[in-house]
């Protein structure tokens, strides 16, 4: 039984930044010879461990999605997928760790509301805990508690990204200069102003997140243990 469902049953989701911080991972390599404390981890980000089981679950889902579409997955593509999934998970852990350092929290009612907003867990317009359990355990191959912990981390990372986005501002002069640089003229500026402003703010926000995370990774140790884990698998 999920405890918070009984508490928040009347209560009442992924933003993707779309970037890989490849520069962060240059030179990380795999740290061989890990001790028992690192057993089962595919990566260690500061003091936080990313379980190999979580990595493999994400990788399996991505692989299944491609195969369900009838796409061939050669060895080279599998290797690339693993590297990108690993980068995604490390970036996500960095965001979660940052959110916690800034005091962000995700209360139970937010997780309950998110789960209850998923139409896949409804039967005849009524939320079904049985469908929820079945969907998570069979469809996602996870225990409900693990799924809820994963969603909590996802929301923590989202809150930190939203903080960065909220602080990204564009001055009128900056907007005009950027528009002129991109379009070589100010033609249709007023017509395109709102859309271009949103695009520029998004670019600044992503650049700010990149800058913050690059600085953060310069102050902590990141261990990529994927090669070691798979060698011992």
C-alpha positions in Angstrom: 0.0 0.0 0.0 1.3 3.4 -0.8 1.0 5.4 2.3 0.5 8.8 0.8 -2.4 7.7 -1.4 -4.6 7.3 1.7 -3.5 10.8 2.8 -3.8 12.6 -0.5 -6.4 10.5 -2.4 -8.4 13.7 -3.1 -5.3 15.6 -4.3 -5.8 17.0 -7.6 4.9 15.4 -16.1 8.9 15.4 -18.3 10.6 18.7 -19.1 13.6 17.8 -21.1 16.4 20.4 -21.5 17.6 18.5 -24.6 21.3 18.9 -24.0 24.2 16.7 -23.1 27.0 18.2 -21.1 29.6 16.3 -23.0 32.5 18.5 -21.9 31.8 17.5 -18.3 32.6 13.9 -19.1 35.8 14.3 -21.0 38.6 12.7 -19.1 36.4 11.0 -16.5 37.0 7.4 -17.7 36.2 4.4 -15.7 37.6 4.0 -12.2 38.7 0.4 -12.0 39.3 -1.5 -8.8 36.4 -0.2 -6.8 35.8 -1.5 -3.4 32.7 -3.0 -1.8 31.3 0.4 -1.1 30.9 1.0 -4.9 29.4 -2.5 -5.6 26.3 -2.2 -7.8 26.9 1.4 -8.8 27.2 2.4 -12.4 28.4 5.9 -11.4 29.2 7.9 -8.3 28.4 11.6 -8.4 30.0 13.2 -5.4 28.5 11.2 -2.5 25.5 9.9 -4.5 25.5 6.5 -6.2 23.6 5.7 -9.4 22.6 2.0 -9.3 23.5 -0.2 -12.2 20.1 -1.7 -12.0 18.5 1.7 -12.7 20.9 2.3 -15.6 20.1 -1.1 -17.1 16.4 -0.5 -16.7 16.5 2.8 -18.6 18.7 1.3 -21.3 16.4 -1.7 -21.7 13.4 0.6 -22.1 15.1 2.6 -24.8 16.2 -0.5 -26.6 12.7 -2.0 -26.5 11.2 1.2 -27.8 13.5 1.1 -30.9 12.8 -2.6 -31.5 9.1 -2.1 -31.2 9.3 0.4 -34.0 11.0 -2.2 -36.1 14.4 -0.5 -36.1 17.7 -2.4 -36.2 20.0 -1.8 -33.3 23.6 -2.5 -34.3 26.3 -2.8 -31.7 27.6 0.7 -32.5 24.2 2.2 -31.8 23.8 0.2 -28.6 27.2 1.6 -27.4 26.1 5.2 -28.3 22.8 4.7 -26.5 24.5 3.5 -23.3 26.8 6.5 -23.3 24.0 9.0 -23.8 21.8 7.3 -21.1 24.8 7.4 -18.8 25.3 11.2 -19.5 21.6 11.8 -18.9 21.6 10.0 -15.6 24.7 11.8 -14.3 23.3 15.2 -15.4 20.0 14.3 -13.7 21.8 13.4 -10.5 23.8 16.7 -10.6 20.5 18.6 -10.8 18.9 16.6 -8.0 22.0 17.1 -5.8 21.9 20.9 -6.6 18.2 21.1 -5.7 18.7 19.4 -2.4 21.6 21.8 -1.6 19.3 24.7 -2.2 16.7 23.2 0.1 14.2 22.1 -2.5 11.8 19.3 -1.5 9.0 17.3 -3.2 6.2 16.6 -0.8 4.2 13.4 -1.0 1.1 15.1 -2.3 3.0 16.2 -5.5 3.9 12.6 -6.3 0.4 11.4 -5.5 -1.1 14.1 -7.7 1.2 13.3 -10.6 0.4 9.6 -10.4 -3.3 10.2 -10.2 -3.1 12.5 -13.3 -2.0 9.6 -15.5 -5.0 8.3 -17.5 -3.3 4.9 -17.8 -4.1 4.2 -14.2 -7.8 4.9 -14.5 -10.7 2.4 -15.0 -14.1 3.9 -16.0 -13.0 7.3 -14.9 -11.9 6.1 -11.4 -8.3 5.8 -10.3 -7.3 2.2 -9.9 -4.4 1.3 -7.5 -4.4 -2.1 -9.1 -3.8 -0.7 -12.5 -1.1 1.6 -11.0 0.7 -1.4 -9.5 0.4 -3.5 -12.6 1.5 -0.7 -14.9 4.6 0.1 -12.9 5.7 -3.5 -12.2 4.9 -5.0 -15.6 5.2 -2.0 -17.9 8.1 -0.2 -16.2 9.6 -3.2 -14.5 9.8 -1.3 -11.2 8.5 -1.6 -7.7 6.0 1.2 -6.9 8.3 2.6 -4.2 11.2 2.8 -6.6 9.0 4.5 -9.2 7.9 7.0 -6.7 11.5 7.7 -5.7 12.4 8.2 -9.3 9.5 10.6 -9.9 10.5 12.5 -6.8 14.1 12.9 -8.1 12.7 14.0 -11.5 10.6 16.7 -9.9 13.5 17.9 -7.8 15.7 18.2 -10.9 12.8 20.0 -12.7 12.5 22.5 -9.8 16.1 23.4 -10.0 15.9 23.9 -13.8 12.9 26.0 -13.3 14.8 28.2 -10.8 17.5 28.8 -13.4 14.9 29.5 -16.1 13.1 31.9 -13.8 16.3 33.9 -13.3 17.1 34.2 -17.0 16.2 37.6 -18.2 16.7 39.4 -21.5 17.0 43.2 -21.8 15.5 45.1 -24.7 19.0 46.0 -26.0 20.1 42.4 -25.8 17.0 41.2 -27.6 17.5 43.7 -30.5 21.2 42.9 -30.8 20.6 39.2 -30.9 17.8 39.5 -33.4 20.0 41.7 -35.7 22.9 39.3 -35.4 20.7 36.3 -36.3 18.6 37.9 -39.1 21.1 40.5 -40.4 18.3 43.1 -40.3 15.5 44.4 -38.0 12.8 43.5 -40.6 9.7 41.9 -38.9 11.2 42.4 -35.5 8.0 43.5 -33.8 6.1 40.7 -35.5 8.6 38.1 -34.3 9.5 39.7 -31.0 7.6 37.5 -28.6 8.6 34.2 -30.2 12.2 35.3 -30.5 12.2 36.5 -26.8 11.1 33.0 -25.7 13.8 31.4 -27.8 16.5 33.7 -26.5 15.5 33.1 -22.9 15.6 29.4 -23.4 19.1 29.6 -24.9 20.2 31.7 -22.0 18.7 29.3 -19.5 20.4 26.3 -21.0 23.7 28.1 -21.1 23.2 29.0 -17.5 22.5 25.4 -16.5 25.5 24.3 -18.5 27.7 26.9 -16.8 26.5 26.0 -13.3 26.9 22.2 -13.8 30.4 22.6 -15.3 31.4 24.6 -12.3 29.7 22.1 -9.9 31.5 19.2 -11.5 34.9 21.0 -11.1 34.3 20.8 -7.3 33.2 17.1 -7.0 34.4 13.8 -8.2 32.4 11.9 -10.8 33.2 8.2 -11.3 32.0 6.4 -14.4 31.9 2.7 -13.5 29.9 1.4 -16.5 32.8 -0.4 -18.2 33.7 -2.0 -14.8 30.1 -3.1 -14.1 29.6 -4.6 -17.5 32.9 -6.4 -17.4 31.8 -8.1 -14.2 28.3 -8.8 -15.4 
